[in-house]
Amino acid sequence: FKSFVDKTELDISKGLTGIVGPNGCGKSNLVEALRWSMGETSAKRMRGGSGSMDDVIFNGTEKRPARNFAEVTVVLDNTTHTAPGPYNETDEIEVIRRIEREKGSDYKINSKPVRAKDVNLLYADLMSGA
């Protein structure tokens, strides 16, 4: 996703989680990755230069080639089984958004293809907020 060409994990625990680092290290990209995985559709809100959602895909550097896709996976703890009905049978809920250059995004919840609306409803039902 954007500047993160290699798999990167961010553990958001109970309480307050902060993202700290120097300018240009990707703090904003991590927050945007979460927002994007939740269904953000505006490339402008994702600081996309060309106005295309393809801008979230790593464009390469002098030392690393560009990629053709970006993917964000959010794993939600559901050990209390308080998620909405269709997702309440497992201890974890895995939400995936993947985009391929010039092909658009696909969403999955627990490995099952879903619509963006389904992802939005899941997060709304979990009361995650904006």
N, C-alpha and C positions, 0 to 999 in steps of 0.2 A: 504494500500500500504506500503510495507516494515515495517517500525517501527510504522506506524500510524494505529493502530488497530481500533480506533474509528473514526467516521466521522470527518474530519478536513476541514475547509473552509479557503481559501486564496483569498482575494480580491485584484486583480491587477487593480488599477485605472489608469487613464490617468497620464502621467508623469512617474517619476521614482519610482519603487517599490523595496524596499530592504528587504532582509530576514536576520535578525540579531539574534544571539543567541550563547550560549556557545557551545564548541565542544561536539558532540554527541547528540545534541538535534533534529536532523533531517533536518537541512537546505538543505543539498544535496539531501535528499530523496524527498523534495518538488519539487525541480527543476527536478529531475529524473522522478517524477510522471507526470509532464507536458510533458517532452520529450517522455515518454512512451505512454502517451495518444495520442500523435501526430503520433505514429506509429513506434517508435524505435523497432528494431528487434534483436539487439545485446545484449545478456545478459552480455557480457564482458563490454560493454559501460555503463551498468546499475550497474556495480560493483557486478555482480552475482558471488557467490563463486563456484557454481557447474557448471557454464556454461549454466544453464537452466533458461529460463525466469520464471519458477516457483519460483525463488529466490525473486521475487518482492512481493510474498505473505507472510504475517506475519507468522513467524515460531513459535511464542509463547515464553513465559518466564516462570519462576517458578510460577508466580501468574496468568498468562493468557494463555489459550489454543491457539494452532495454529489455523489458519483459513484455509479454503479450497478454498478461492477465494480472489481476489483483484479487485478493481474497481476504476477508476478515471473518474470523470465527469467534463468537461470544458464547462462553459456556456459563450457564446460570445454575446456581445451586438450588435444587428443589427437594432437598432432603426432608423438608417439612411437608411436602406434597400440598402446597397451597397454590400451585399454578392453575390456570384455567383448565377446565375439563379435559380437552383432547391431549394436553401435554403433562398431565398430572401423574402419569403412571411410572415415570422414571425419576431417579434421584438428581439427574442433571438434564438440562435442556440446552441443546446445541443449536445456535442460530448462525447460519452461514450466508454471507452474500459474496458472490463472485462476479467479476466483470471481465469480459474478454474484449480486446480492442475491436471496435466497430461492430460488436455483436450485442452489447447491452448486458444487463445484470440478470442473474439467477439467484433465487433465494431457496434455502432449505431450513427446515426445522426438524431436528432429530433424523437427518438423512433423507427426509421426504420433501420433494419439491413443493413449494408453496408460492403464493402470490405475495407481492409487497404488502398488500392490504392485510394479509394474515400475520405478517411480522409486526406491522403497526398495531394490530389488535392485540397481539400477545403482549407487547410492551405496555400498551394502554391498560390492559387487564391487570398487569403486574404493578400498575401505578408508578412506573419508572419516571414519569415526567419528561419534560423536554430536555 
